[in-house]
Amino acid sequence: MRPEVKRIIDKIEELKRKAEEIEEEIMKIEEELSKMPQGYIELKWVYNKNKQKYYYYYYRDSSKRSIYLGHSIPPEFRKLLKKKQLKQRLKQLKKEKRIIEERIRTLKNELMNLL
C-alpha cells in the first residue's frame, strides 16, 4: 500500500471517531434539553421617573404569557440560563460535525482518485 493511501485512510478513521464522539455529545445535550422546561428568560429595560434605565427579568413561555421575575432570577428559573448555553453548544457541535463529514467526503474522493 502506498504511503499516501495509508495516510488518507488513517485520517478518515480519525475523523470518523471524532464524528462519533460529537454525535454522542449531541445526543446527551438533546436528551438534557428535552427534560428542561419550555420558555426563556428575557431581560427588559425601561426608564424610571428619574430617566435612568431600570432592568428587570421576565419569563416567557411558548404562549404569549409572561411572568415578571424582578431584578434577579429566582433559583427555579436558573435552569433556563443553562438551556441557552446548551443550545449554543448544540449548534456549535452540529456545525463541527458537518465540517468533519465534508472533510471525510473530500478524503474519500482523493482516495478514489489515487486508486
N, CA and C of each residue as an Amber inpcrd file, in Angstrom:
protein
   345
   0.8560000  -1.1820000   0.0000000   0.0000000   0.0000000   0.0000000
   0.8960000   1.2370000   0.0000000   0.5430000   2.1650000  -0.8160000
   1.3280000   3.3930000  -0.9190000   1.1450000   4.2360000   0.3480000
   2.1820000   4.9900000   0.7270000   2.0990000   5.7630000   1.9760000
   0.9940000   6.8270000   1.9590000   0.7610000   7.4650000   0.8110000
  -0.2870000   8.4970000   0.7750000  -1.6790000   7.8890000   0.9380000
  -1.8640000   6.6620000   0.4400000  -3.1570000   5.9780000   0.6070000
  -3.3660000   5.6390000   2.0800000  -2.3160000   5.1110000   2.7050000
  -2.4150000   4.7690000   4.1340000  -2.6790000   6.0270000   4.9660000
  -2.0290000   7.1340000   4.6380000  -2.2290000   8.3920000   5.3640000
  -3.6860000   8.8520000   5.2540000  -4.2640000   8.7560000   4.0530000
  -5.6520000   9.1740000   3.8500000  -6.6060000   8.2710000   4.6300000
  -6.3510000   6.9660000   4.5930000  -7.2130000   6.0170000   5.3200000
  -7.1510000   6.2870000   6.8200000  -5.9470000   6.5120000   7.3450000
  -5.8050000   6.8200000   8.7730000  -6.5550000   8.1000000   9.1380000
  -6.4400000   9.0990000   8.2950000  -7.1220000  10.3800000   8.5490000
  -8.6450000  10.1930000   8.5360000  -9.1420000   9.3930000   7.5990000
 -10.5850000   9.1170000   7.5370000 -11.0500000   8.4310000   8.8180000
 -10.2860000   7.4390000   9.2860000 -10.6540000   6.7250000  10.5170000
 -10.6530000   7.6710000  11.7200000  -9.6570000   8.5330000  11.7840000
  -9.5840000   9.5000000  12.8770000 -10.7890000  10.4430000  12.8580000
 -11.1500000  10.9210000  11.6810000 -12.3020000  11.8230000  11.5630000
 -13.6090000  11.1120000  11.9000000 -13.7180000   9.8450000  11.5220000
 -14.9290000   9.0800000  11.8600000 -15.0690000   8.9320000  13.3740000
 -13.9610000   8.6630000  14.0620000 -14.0060000   8.5470000  15.5290000
 -14.4420000   9.8760000  16.1590000 -13.8870000  10.9560000  15.6490000
 -14.2480000  12.2780000  16.1810000 -15.7300000  12.5770000  15.9210000
 -16.2290000  12.2100000  14.7280000 -17.6450000  12.4200000  14.4110000
 -18.5450000  11.6100000  15.3470000 -18.1280000  10.3950000  15.6920000
 -18.9110000   9.5640000  16.6110000 -18.9480000  10.1890000  18.0100000
 -17.8050000  10.7210000  18.4610000 -17.7610000  11.3810000  19.7700000
 -18.6860000  12.5970000  19.7930000 -18.6590000  13.3600000  18.7230000
 -19.5200000  14.5390000  18.6340000 -20.9850000  14.1180000  18.6320000
 -21.3090000  13.0510000  17.9000000 -22.6930000  12.5660000  17.8550000
 -23.1720000  12.1380000  19.2390000 -22.3100000  11.4810000  20.0150000
 -22.6720000  11.0870000  21.3800000 -22.9660000  12.3100000  22.2440000
 -22.1080000  13.3290000  22.1210000 -22.3220000  14.5500000  22.9090000
 -23.6090000  15.2550000  22.4800000 -23.8980000  15.2670000  21.1780000
 -25.1350000  15.8630000  20.6730000 -26.3440000  15.1590000  21.2810000
 -26.3010000  13.8320000  21.3100000 -27.4150000  13.0700000  21.8680000
 -27.6150000  13.3730000  23.3560000 -26.5110000  13.4970000  24.1150000
 -26.6160000  13.8130000  25.5430000 -27.2460000  15.1860000  25.7500000
 -26.8110000  16.1590000  24.9660000 -27.3380000  17.5180000  25.1050000
 -28.8160000  17.5580000  24.7310000 -29.1880000  16.8880000  23.6370000
 -30.6050000  16.8740000  23.2230000 -31.4740000  16.2180000  24.2840000
 -30.9580000  15.1570000  24.9240000 -31.7190000  14.4970000  25.9880000
 -31.8960000  15.4350000  27.1830000 -30.8290000  16.1450000  27.5430000
 -30.9040000  17.0830000  28.6600000 -31.8580000  18.2320000  28.3400000
 -31.8280000  18.7240000  27.1050000 -32.7270000  19.8100000  26.7080000
 -34.1870000  19.3730000  26.7450000 -34.4450000  18.1170000  26.3930000
 -35.8300000  17.6410000  26.3860000 -36.4190000  17.5750000  27.8010000
 -35.5480000  17.4580000  28.8080000 -36.0140000  17.3930000  30.1910000
 -36.2310000  18.7730000  30.8050000 -35.7370000  19.8020000  30.1630000
 -35.8340000  21.1600000  30.7070000 -37.1880000  21.7820000  30.3890000
 -37.6020000  22.7410000  31.2250000 -38.8880000  23.4080000  30.9660000
 -38.8450000  24.2440000  29.6930000 -40.0020000  24.4470000  29.0970000
 -40.1020000  25.2770000  27.9040000 -39.9910000  26.7360000  28.3110000
 -39.7140000  27.5870000  27.3560000 -39.6810000  29.0190000  27.6190000
 -38.2690000  29.5520000  27.7300000 -38.1790000  30.8500000  28.0080000
 -36.8810000  31.5110000  28.1080000 -36.9950000  32.7310000  29.0080000
 -35.8280000  33.2190000  29.4360000 -35.7380000  34.4070000  30.2830000
 -35.3720000  35.5930000  29.3840000 -36.0540000  36.6880000  29.5950000
 -35.8120000  37.8760000  28.7830000 -35.4860000  39.0520000  29.6990000
 -34.4500000  39.8030000  29.3530000 -34.0790000  40.9990000  30.1080000
 -34.7050000  42.2090000  29.4260000 -35.4630000  42.9650000  30.1710000
 -36.1240000  44.1660000  29.6420000 -35.5960000  45.3850000  30.3870000
 -35.7090000  46.5230000  29.7750000 -35.3650000  47.7650000  30.4660000
 -36.3770000  48.8380000  30.1240000 -36.5870000  49.7280000  31.0880000
 -37.4550000  50.8990000  30.9200000 -36.7810000  52.0480000  31.6500000
 -37.2470000  53.2430000  31.4040000 -36.7540000  54.3990000  32.1460000
 -37.6260000  54.5910000  33.3720000 -36.9940000  54.8670000  34.5100000
 -37.7700000  55.1670000  35.7060000 -38.1120000  56.6620000  35.7290000
 -38.6550000  57.1390000  36.8360000 -39.0760000  58.5350000  36.9210000
 -37.9190000  59.5200000  36.7720000 -36.7280000  59.0840000  37.1400000
 -35.5460000  59.9450000  37.0590000 -34.8210000  59.8140000  35.7130000
 -35.4700000  59.1880000  34.7550000 -34.9080000  58.9860000  33.4170000
 -33.6210000  58.1450000  33.4360000 -33.5580000  57.1990000  34.3700000
 -32.4540000  56.2490000  34.4210000 -32.9800000  54.8900000  33.9820000
 -32.0950000  54.1130000  33.3580000 -32.5280000  52.7850000  32.9110000
 -32.7620000  51.8770000  34.1100000 -33.8400000  51.1290000  34.0360000
 -34.2290000  50.1880000  35.0710000 -34.3650000  48.8300000  34.3940000
 -33.6380000  47.8230000  34.8620000 -33.6570000  46.4970000  34.2550000
 -34.4830000  45.5310000  35.0970000 -35.1580000  44.6160000  34.4310000
 -35.8780000  43.5540000  35.1240000 -36.0070000  42.3540000  34.1920000
 -36.2940000  41.1990000  34.7840000 -36.3880000  39.9460000  34.0360000
 -37.8330000  39.4880000  33.9060000 -38.1060000  38.8570000  32.7770000
 -39.3940000  38.2160000  32.5150000 -39.1370000  36.7770000  32.0960000
 -40.0320000  35.8920000  32.4980000 -40.0320000  34.5270000  31.9740000
 -41.1200000  34.4730000  30.9220000 -40.7760000  33.9950000  29.7400000
 -41.7610000  33.8490000  28.6640000 -41.7880000  32.3950000  28.2260000
 -43.0150000  31.8640000  28.0820000 -43.1270000  30.5010000  27.5670000
 -43.6200000  30.5540000  26.1270000 -43.9970000  29.4090000  25.5910000
 -44.3640000  29.3450000  24.1680000 -45.6370000  30.1300000  23.8440000
 -46.4750000  30.3380000  24.8390000 -47.6670000  31.1550000  24.5890000
 -47.2930000  32.6270000  24.7150000 -48.2400000  33.4910000  24.6420000
 -47.9860000  34.9330000  24.7250000 -47.8480000  35.4190000  26.1690000
 -47.9730000  34.5000000  27.1330000 -47.9050000  34.8810000  28.5410000
 -46.4760000  35.1450000  28.9790000 -46.3390000  35.9720000  29.9880000
 -45.0270000  36.2010000  30.5830000 -45.1990000  36.3790000  32.0880000
 -44.1360000  36.1020000  32.8370000 -44.1560000  36.2160000  34.2910000
 -43.0510000  37.1780000  34.6980000 -43.3890000  38.1600000  35.4870000
 -42.4180000  39.1260000  35.9800000 -41.5380000  38.4480000  37.0230000
 -40.2050000  38.5520000  36.8790000 -39.2860000  37.9260000  37.8200000
 -38.5680000  38.9360000  38.7080000 -38.5300000  40.1810000  38.3150000
 -37.8680000  41.2010000  39.1250000 -36.4280000  41.4390000  38.7060000
 -35.6410000  41.9860000  39.6480000 -34.2470000  42.3520000  39.3630000
 -33.3260000  41.1430000  39.2360000 -33.6230000  40.0770000  39.9150000
 -32.7680000  38.8870000  39.8600000 -33.6200000  37.6750000  39.4700000
 -32.9480000  36.6810000  38.9670000 -33.6490000  35.4770000  38.5040000
 -33.7920000  34.5120000  39.6810000 -35.0180000  34.1000000  40.0110000
 -35.2260000  33.1330000  41.0970000 -34.5710000  31.7820000  40.7720000
 -34.1770000  31.0260000  41.8020000 -33.4680000  29.7530000  41.5810000
 -34.2100000  28.7680000  40.6720000 -35.5310000  28.7100000  40.7570000
 -36.2760000  27.7380000  39.9470000 -36.2280000  28.0660000  38.4460000
 -35.8330000  29.2800000  38.0970000 -35.7500000  29.6740000  36.6850000
 -34.3090000  29.6840000  36.1610000 -33.3480000  29.3890000  37.0220000
 -31.9410000  29.4320000  36.6050000 -31.5950000  28.3400000  35.5900000
 -32.3580000  27.2630000  35.5800000 -32.1290000  26.1970000  34.5920000
 -32.2540000  26.7360000  33.1740000 -33.1000000  27.7250000  32.9960000
 -33.3160000  28.2740000  31.6550000 -32.0780000  28.9850000  31.1230000
 -31.2430000  29.4920000  32.0250000 -29.9920000  30.1070000  31.5750000
 -29.0520000  29.0330000  31.0350000 -29.0320000  27.8670000  31.7120000
 -28.2090000  26.7590000  31.2310000 -28.7470000  26.2420000  29.8970000
 -30.0510000  26.3110000  29.7280000 -30.6680000  25.8550000  28.4870000
 -30.1220000  26.6330000  27.2950000 -29.9680000  27.9290000  27.4510000
 -29.4440000  28.7580000  26.3730000 -28.0100000  28.3510000  26.0360000
 -27.2040000  28.1020000  27.0700000 -25.8250000  27.6710000  26.8460000
 -25.7810000  26.3200000  26.1330000 -26.6710000  25.4100000  26.5290000
 -26.7130000  24.0940000  25.8930000 -27.1170000  24.1940000  24.4270000
 -28.0620000  25.0720000  24.1240000 -28.4770000  25.2510000  22.7320000
 -27.3290000  25.8040000  21.8900000 -26.5560000  26.7250000  22.4520000
 -25.4040000  27.2630000  21.7210000 -24.3640000  26.1760000  21.4850000
 -24.1120000  25.3520000  22.5050000 -23.1460000  24.2480000  22.3630000
 -23.6260000  23.2490000  21.3280000 -24.9250000  22.9630000  21.3280000
 -25.5040000  22.0300000  20.3630000 -25.3160000  22.5430000  18.9420000
 -25.5590000  23.8100000  18.7400000 -25.3820000  24.4220000  17.4240000
 -23.9230000  24.3240000  16.9720000 -23.0130000  24.5860000  17.8920000
 -21.5860000  24.5100000  17.5860000 -21.1800000  23.0760000  17.2180000
 -21.6660000  22.0920000  17.9700000 -21.3350000  20.6960000  17.7010000
 -21.8660000  20.2340000  16.3490000 -23.0800000  20.6400000  16.0170000
 -23.6440000  20.2490000  14.7290000 -22.8400000  20.8390000  13.5770000
 -22.3690000  22.0560000  13.7580000 -21.5420000  22.6850000  12.7330000
 -20.2180000  21.9340000  12.5820000 -19.5880000  21.5820000  13.7110000
 -18.3430000  20.8140000  13.6720000 -18.5500000  19.4770000  12.9680000
 -19.6600000  18.8230000  13.2700000 -19.9440000  17.5270000  12.6580000
 -20.0980000  17.6590000  11.1450000 -20.7980000  18.6970000  10.6970000
 -20.9500000  18.9240000   9.2540000 -19.5910000  19.1240000   8.5780000
 -18.7150000  19.8850000   9.2240000 -17.3860000  20.1340000   8.6720000
 -16.5890000  18.8290000   8.5730000 -16.6570000  18.0150000   9.6130000
 -15.9460000  16.7360000   9.6150000 -16.4800000  15.8210000   8.5230000
 -17.8020000  15.7460000   8.4000000 -18.3880000  14.8900000   7.3600000
 -17.9790000  15.3530000   5.9650000 -17.9130000  16.6550000   5.7590000
 -17.4710000  17.1800000   4.4650000 -16.0090000  16.8210000   4.2110000
 -15.1970000  16.9080000   5.2480000 -13.7770000  16.5500000   5.1190000
 -13.6280000  15.0620000   4.7940000 -14.4360000  14.2170000   5.4060000
 -14.3930000  12.7740000   5.1150000 -14.7400000  12.5270000   3.6500000
 -15.7820000  13.2010000   3.1530000 -16.1520000  13.0350000   1.7360000
 -15.0060000  13.4570000   0.8170000 -14.3500000  14.5680000   1.1530000
 -13.2300000  15.0560000   0.3480000 -12.0870000  14.0400000   0.3330000
 -11.7800000  13.4750000   1.5130000 -10.7060000  12.4900000   1.5950000
 -11.0470000  11.2170000   0.8320000 -12.3070000  10.8030000   0.8730000
 -12.7190000   9.6160000   0.1150000 -12.5700000   9.8450000  -1.3840000
 -12.8940000  11.0500000  -1.8280000 -12.7090000  11.3780000  -3.2450000
 -11.2320000  11.3530000  -3.6220000 -10.3920000  11.9070000  -2.7650000
  -8.9430000  11.8590000  -3.0010000  -8.4610000  10.4060000  -3.0950000
  -8.9650000   9.5840000  -2.1980000  -8.5690000   8.1650000  -2.1790000
  -8.9860000   7.4740000  -3.4720000 -10.1820000   7.7440000  -3.9280000
 -10.6600000   7.1250000  -5.1740000  -9.7970000   7.5670000  -6.3610000
  -9.3600000   8.8140000  -6.3610000  -8.5040000   9.3020000  -7.4330000
  -7.1320000   8.6610000  -7.4210000  -6.6370000   8.3220000  -6.2360000
  -5.3320000   7.6720000  -6.1420000  -5.3790000   6.2030000  -6.5570000
  -6.5240000   5.5940000  -6.3900000  -6.6470000   4.1710000  -6.7430000
  -6.9940000   3.9930000  -8.1640000
